[in-house]
Amino acid sequence: MATYRALPYGISDFGRIRRENYYLVDNSSFIPKLEETASFLFLIRPRRFGKSLFLSMLRHYYDINEKDNFQELFKGLWIAEHPTWNQGRFQVMHIDFSQIGGTIDALEENFDGYMRMKFTNFARKYATFYPKDYLDELNKYSSASDIMNYVYDAAKNQKCPLYLIVDEYDNFTDTVLNEKGENIYHAMTHASGFYRDVFKKFKGNYDRILMMGVSPVTLDDLTSGYNIATGITMDARFNQMLGFSETEVREMIRYYQSAGVLQADEEQLITEMKPWSKSGGTDKGKKCNS
């Protein structure tokens, strides 16, 4: 049995990482900074920067169903000693647009099916907060749009605060733009396009929203329908929120050296890593891709 914390390679589930005692770089101190900035946030970072894991941490932090697990999941992290008022307060909707598969030609149908599934599962997850006939009424609707409207209205009637977390918001739209060209992409993201329409529904139905992706293109095209986001991509306060700083990498190297599972020289490893750093340069405060 291993006596050290393994690296969670390929694992972006915060709950699993904490419960199975994987190695974790603590970036929970950014939670209050996000709250203080704005209610509706937008951030882009390159791939492999740990966006999905960070969003998973936020899901576990804010989810009212996880409220009683706070100490178990966050013990030893910065936020455990500095929780905000919003901890465990929200019903959290998490959407990952990279999960919408299938062919480009069936994209709208697949998109509708994915959104229908996410909102139906959301309703089931939080059904205990709603009247007894909540799910029975939900079953009367078949389209994603109708289900979304029903969920939103029910939450407003019960005064239940909602938090929307969107991962890979631009994943499949980038694919459409690259493979099908601007005309089809434009039809999706402008006027009555189905992608623009769902973003219009996001506005006004959530108390807080955080979206992450790798490109600003899609959001730029959706701003007429979703114009409430505060971009924090260039905000220096969040430069170290994702990825690893050199200091954090050195701490990791020393941890595995002390555990006896890494024999390589620290300086040699750092020298070899730097050319592959997304940040470039040698500033110890800059973040590398994870």
Disulfide bonds with the S-S distance in Angstrom:
none
